[in-house]
């Protein structure tokens, strides 16, 4: 078996439309119907999705903060 298993991944997407207990979520142009039973998400929210379920709402400020931290660490390692 390969070390890569797509079922082990979680991906961030944007809620485009809420439809009762599900939502249409955009993953960079690919849209999928996702279950919302675990989070209270609304249109425009960023959600972390695993196995067809939104498992966490993501704070956009935290994404920027974490990305800057990773870039700074990489920059230090390259110096």
Secondary structure as UniProt FT lines:
FT   HELIX           6..8
FT   STRAND          11..19
FT   TURN            20..21
FT   STRAND          22..27
FT   TURN            28..29
FT   STRAND          30..35
FT   TURN            37..38
FT   TURN            43..44
FT   STRAND          46..50
FT   TURN            51..52
FT   STRAND          53..58
FT   HELIX           60..78
//
